[in-house]
Amino acid sequence: MTGHNHGAPQVLDIPGAAPELTNTDLAPTAPAGRTWGTFDIFSMWMSDVHSVGGYTFAASLFFLGLTGWEVLLSMVVGITAVYFLINLIGRPSLKYGIPYPVVARMSFGVMGANLAAIIRGVVGIVWYGVQTYFASKAVQVLVLTFAPGAEALTHNSIVGLSTLGWFSFLFMWFFQLVIFLNGMETIRKFIDFCGPAVYVVMFALAIWILSQSGLSSLSLQLGKPAEGSSLLHMANAAMLIVAYFAALLLNFGDFARFAKDERSMKLGNLLGLPLNFLVFAIITVIVTAGTLKVFGEAIMDPVHIVERIGNPWVVALGSITFIVATMGINIVANFVSPAYDIANLKPDKISFRLGGLITSILSVVVCPWLFVSSPQAITIFVSLFGAVLGPMFGIIIADYYLVKRQTVALEDLYSIAPERSLYFQSGWHLRALLALAISGVVSIGLALCGAYGLIFNVGDWGWLIGALLGGGVYYALAARTAQDAVLAATR
């Protein structure tokens, strides 16, 4: 077996497990390896929310033309929905101690799960590169603040990046890789630091803004009042929040498998999602509203606010904090998942660490700075892949809760014996693939037609439509085999 890494989780031994389906990273986490308590899961969510992207996203919700309390109500509805959905997707991983690609074997078959893993992995790799690039811009600000002469290195272009741009990007790329290659226990300690550290700086920024602008700048109304039904705008805002978490709504199990118990997972999710998200959003809007009075314009990028303050040490502290924050979200949302997904393709040859190394190399190959410079490319990418994440979530949830009734034979997740319950048709569950194809085509079609103005733009409702359609079609196709699966699992 491969996959022995520094701080590797202690795992259960599955008798007769096929080498092509398991290694020490994909095997179920043993009780001794379940080291994540409430605070660790809370910190994981802080790392996911407290980023430059998260800040900009939270600020943008207040520009939708709703009143402040309407935005807050939409946020409560949206983030509470995410909380319940996250608990649903986390439970099978918590129960059996398995990561997302192994959970996908329940629905898609022991070989078909590779397709579900690759789709999620591609999304992670592209966003990993994009977030690394965003963080590298903060590195560049830091370098130019303390070494103004480095400005001379910004005038050339090598495959779309200047010399300083390449230095900053590769610095971030390497720094993240070092943390990752030390294993999940180091990642746990790192994100325990990231989330709270950003809060300290955000509170400091809010206090500074209020000291400059006075309490009169406190406003939760940043945009012009919207036309049409405010209820519809509120529903759109709530769905926007659900769509924002679409990727982790699939692979939260990669973290839930290490939770000490269900109480730790649920309490960590409660503190990290509804409570933390709302507090962060309120601080964000206080700062953004204050910038209107202090700088004469609403600045939605915290790196720019820190730059405008003008004090080099403030710039340094702010830049380092936002670099750390971006690394936190990158490792949580975009690195861990592809590492498991790639390892799942060839577990006897690829460990979690090697999967992570492949992820980081591919994240450079996609040239994320060119990708980000084309809004159309981002729109199409988000439409295509986001529209498929919803159906996969729906299929896995319908399968685990409605078809298998939360009971699976653990050995079958690691077996290629044709008589086993998850072997289906040569390791592929054709009914799940058919449900994914039908719901995926509908959601991608709706997303693309909406993006190009051919029909009413369903926008962020695509995730929900895809999830309901995927789950519904799968249940209609697979319900008749439900009894067989339950019988097989209890034998």
C-alpha positions, 0 to 999 in steps of 0.5 A, a space after each residue: 500500500 502507498 500513502 504513508 505520509 507524515 501525520 497520516 490518519 490511523 485507518 481501519 483495515 478492510 479484509 480483502 480490499 482491492 489494491 486498485 480501490 484503497 490506500 492508507 488515505 482512502 481507507 476508513 478513518 479509525 476512531 484513533 484518527 478522528 481528531 477534529 473537534 468542534 473548534 477545528 470544524 468551526 475554523 475550517 469554515 472560518 478559513 472558507 468564508 474569511 477570504 478576499 473572495 468571501 469578503 467581496 461576495 458578502 459585500 456584493 449582497 448589499 448591492 442587490 438593491 435590498 434594504 439591510 434587514 432584507 439582505 440579512 434575512 436572505 442571508 439567514 435563509 441561505 446560510 441555514 439551508 447550507 447548514 442543513 445540506 452540509 450536515 446531510 452530505 457529511 453524515 455518511 463520511 462521518 459514519 464510515 470515516 470515508 472521503 468524498 470519492 469513496 462516498 461516491 462509490 455508493 451511488 456511481 459504483 466502485 469504478 463509476 465514482 472516478 467520473 464523479 471525482 474527476 468532475 469535482 477535481 477539475 473544479 478544484 484544480 482551476 479554482 486552486 490556480 485562480 485563488 493562488 493567483 489572487 493571493 500572489 497579487 497581495 504578495 506583489 503589493 507587499 514586495 512593492 511597498 518595501 522594495 519600490 525598485 522591484 517595480 522595474 520587474 513588472 513591465 515585461 510579460 512571460 506567458 501573461 505574467 511579469 517577472 515579479 508576477 511569476 515570482 509572487 505566484 510561485 512563492 504562493 504556490 510553493 508555500 501552500 504546497 509545503 503546508 499540504 505535503 505535511 498531511 491533514 494534521 498540519 492542515 488542521 493546525 494551519 486552518 485553526 490559525 487562519 480563520 481567527 487571524 483574519 477576524 482580528 484584522 477585520 475587527 481592527 479594520 472596522 474599528 479604524 474605519 468607524 474612528 475615521 467616519 464616525 457612527 453616522 456611516 453605519 448603513 446596511 443599504 449600499 445599493 440603489 433600491 431594486 425594481 420589482 418584487 423584493 421577495 424575488 430578489 431576496 430568494 435570489 440572494 439566498 440561492 446565491 449563498 447556496 451556490 457559493 458553497 456548491 463545491 464544499 456541498 459535495 466534498 465536505 466529507 473529506 473533513 467530516 471523516 476526521 470529526 470526533 462525533 456527530 455533535 462536534 460536526 454539527 456544532 462546528 457547522 453551526 458556529 462556522 456557517 450561520 453564526 460566523 457567516 452573518 458576523 463576517 458579513 456584518 463586519 464586511 458591510 460596516 467596513 464597505 459602508 465606511 469606505 464610502 465616507 472615508 475614501 469617497 467610494 465603496 471599496 469591496 476589495 479589502 486589499 485595496 482598503 489596506 493599500 489606501 490607508 498608506 501606512 507601510 506596516 498596515 499594508 504589510 499586516 493587511 497583505 499578510 493576513 489576506 495571503 494567509 486567508 486565501 491560503 486557508 480557503 484554497 487548501 480547504 475548498 480547492 486542494 484537499 478534494 482534488 488530492 483525494 479525487 486524483 488518488 482515487 483514480 489509481 490508489 495503489 500508485 497515487 497517495 493523497 500527497 502525490 495527488 496534491 502534488 499533481 493538483 498543484 502542478 496542473 493549477 499552474 498549467 491552466 494559467 489561471 491569470 489568463 483565465 481570470 482575464 476573460 470574464 466569458 471563460 469564467 462564466 462558461 466554466 462556472 455554468 458548466 461545472 457548477 451545473 453538474 455539481 448540483 445533480 451529483 449532490 442530489 444523486 448522492 443524497 437521494 441514494 444514501 437516504 432514500 434508496 440505501 436508507 443510510 446502510 451500506 456494507 463497508 467492505 463493498 466500497 473497496 471490493 471489485 468482486 462482481 457479487 458485491 452490492 456496489 459492483 453494479 455493471 462492471 463497477 459502473 452504476 448505469 442508472 446513476 450515470 443516466 440520472 447524471 446525464 439527464 439532469 446535467 444536460 438540463 442544468 447546463 442547457 439552462 445555465 448556458 441559454 440563460 448566460 447567452 440571453 436565449 431564455 430567462 436567466 435562472 442564474 444561481 437557481 441552476 444548482 437547486 434545479 440540478 440537485 432536485 432533478 438529479 435526485 428525483 431522476 435517480 430515485 425514480 430509476 433506482 428505487 426498485 433496487 433499494 430493497 436489494 441494496 439494503 439486504 446486501 448491506 445487512 448480510 
